């Protein structure tokens, strides 16, 4: 049988509820800031991805316009 080193009885010994872990205010603030940082990073990555996709789309349109101008001038004789 396991024995506890402090005055709190073990769950295995018949204690119904273990001691709840209490977070201090500093832990709560730290977890909040980590979550906020993660959310802002995700938003920033989505924004950069959208900018890159829009830039790629604009370049593709310019490329196709250039190709269509070359083809149009070939048949203008």
C-alpha positions as CSV (number, residue, x, y, z in Angstrom):
1,X,0.0,0.0,0.0
2,X,1.3,3.5,-0.8
3,X,1.8,6.0,1.9
4,X,1.7,9.7,1.5
5,X,4.5,11.8,2.8
6,X,2.2,14.7,3.9
7,X,-1.0,14.8,5.9
8,X,-3.3,14.5,2.8
9,X,-4.7,11.0,2.3
10,X,-4.1,9.3,-1.0
11,X,-6.9,8.5,-3.4
12,X,-5.9,4.8,-3.3
13,X,-6.4,4.9,0.5
14,X,-10.0,5.9,0.2
15,X,-9.9,9.7,-0.2
16,X,-12.8,10.5,-2.5
17,X,-11.5,13.7,-4.1
18,X,-7.9,14.6,-4.8
19,X,-6.7,18.1,-4.0
20,X,-7.6,20.4,-6.8
21,X,-4.7,22.2,-8.5
22,X,-5.2,25.9,-8.0
23,X,-3.6,28.3,-10.6
24,X,-2.3,31.5,-9.3
25,X,-3.1,34.8,-11.1
26,X,0.3,34.8,-12.7
27,X,-0.3,31.4,-14.3
28,X,-3.7,32.6,-15.6
29,X,-2.1,35.8,-17.0
30,X,0.6,33.7,-18.6
31,X,-1.8,31.2,-20.2
32,X,-4.0,34.1,-21.4
33,X,-1.0,35.8,-23.0
34,X,0.2,32.6,-24.7
35,X,-3.3,32.0,-26.1
36,X,-3.5,35.6,-27.3
37,X,-0.1,35.3,-29.0
38,X,-1.1,32.1,-30.7
39,X,-4.3,33.7,-32.0
40,X,-2.6,36.8,-33.3
41,X,0.1,34.6,-35.0
42,X,-2.6,32.6,-36.7
43,X,-4.4,35.8,-37.9
44,X,-1.1,37.2,-39.2
45,X,-0.3,34.0,-41.1
46,X,-3.7,34.0,-42.7
47,X,-3.3,37.7,-43.7
48,X,0.1,37.0,-45.3
49,X,-1.3,34.0,-47.1
50,X,-4.1,36.0,-48.5
51,X,-1.7,38.7,-49.7
52,X,0.5,36.1,-51.4
53,X,-2.5,34.5,-53.1
54,X,-3.7,37.9,-54.3
55,X,-0.2,38.8,-55.6
56,X,0.0,35.4,-57.4
57,X,-3.4,36.0,-59.0
58,X,-2.5,39.5,-60.1
59,X,0.8,38.1,-61.7
60,X,-1.1,35.3,-63.4
61,X,-3.6,37.8,-64.9
62,X,-0.8,40.0,-66.2
63,X,0.9,37.0,-67.7
64,X,-2.3,35.9,-69.5
65,X,-3.0,39.5,-70.8
66,X,0.6,39.6,-72.1
67,X,0.1,36.2,-73.9
68,X,-3.3,37.3,-75.3
69,X,-1.8,40.6,-76.6
70,X,1.0,38.6,-78.5
71,X,-1.6,36.2,-80.0
72,X,-3.8,39.1,-81.0
73,X,-1.0,41.0,-82.8
74,X,0.0,37.8,-84.7
75,X,-3.4,37.7,-86.5
76,X,-3.8,41.4,-87.1
77,X,-2.1,41.5,-90.6
